[in-house]
């Protein structure tokens, strides 16, 4: 959506595991998603003209503020980040405090998670998926933990992170207010997180069903596509059994993330359009990650969770899940 399971088993969530000291990040100067895709998502949700600084995007907001102040060299940004990390830790502490204030026995329990698992199995049955495959999904364990970064799964268990969901619900309330109570937003996001991860398991159980889905050519940019079929497939399952009102909340939440990512790319594009020395966002992310290393594991988890919205698991993929017909054909092998 994550840390209790063996990291090598991560298949989904917001990111895969990354060692900043060993992985050479490919330079990136612009979003790999066509602007039309991004704009179509944002036009469907009424967001404020300019979003406030938000918790989940605290690192990106920091980078954007530095660029706007004329600080564009990697080393000064990293040095400033070292001073800024205390604010990030304060933010993480505020998420923990918010989570601790929730009566989880009333908001969302393992029993609630199992009810969502049943909905997934029922939908699989409605699609004509075999009983053997359904039994695999029904046998999956569900674990709920406290990681700030992502949620994940192994072949035998789904791991959902309360803190990940709480921080995203805090983003939602900061943008849209309390028309929908905070605890209700948390409940909905917990449901979708668990079912999203189960969706990844369905993909694998069905022989990588997403291989039977053709790439959407409208996602092509500069001759390549970063459409992530796995995430679009899994997010369909995340929405199974939700009411229209619940789906409106999930659409809004993903629009927030799309808008935040788009905002930073716009700032970088504006800079790069008038400067010969280009800003490399992945270079900035990587330098920050290398600097904090293992000394700040929670900040590192949050950084990793956000980085892949900019390369590999772009937020547009979550905001545009496949429709039921596409998923049904894929799992049926049609």
Buried (B, 14 or more C-beta within 10 A) or exposed (E): BBBEBEEEBBBBBBBBEBEBEEEEBEEBBBBBBBBEBBEBBBEEBEBEEEBEEBBBBBBBBBBBBBBEEEEBEBEEBBEBBEEBBEEBEEBBEBBBEBBEEBEBEEBBEEEBBBEBBEBBBEBBEEBEBEEEBBEBBBEBBBBBBBBBBBBBBBEEBBBBBBBBBBBBBBBBBBBBEEEBEBBBBBBBBBBBBBBBBBBBBBBBBBEEBBEBBEEBEEBBBEEEBBBBBBBBBBBBBBBBBBEEEBBBBBBBBBBBBBBBBBBBBBBBBEBBEEEEEBBBBBBBBBBBBEBBEEEBBBBBBBBBBBBBBBBBBBBBBBBBBBEBEBBBBBBEEE
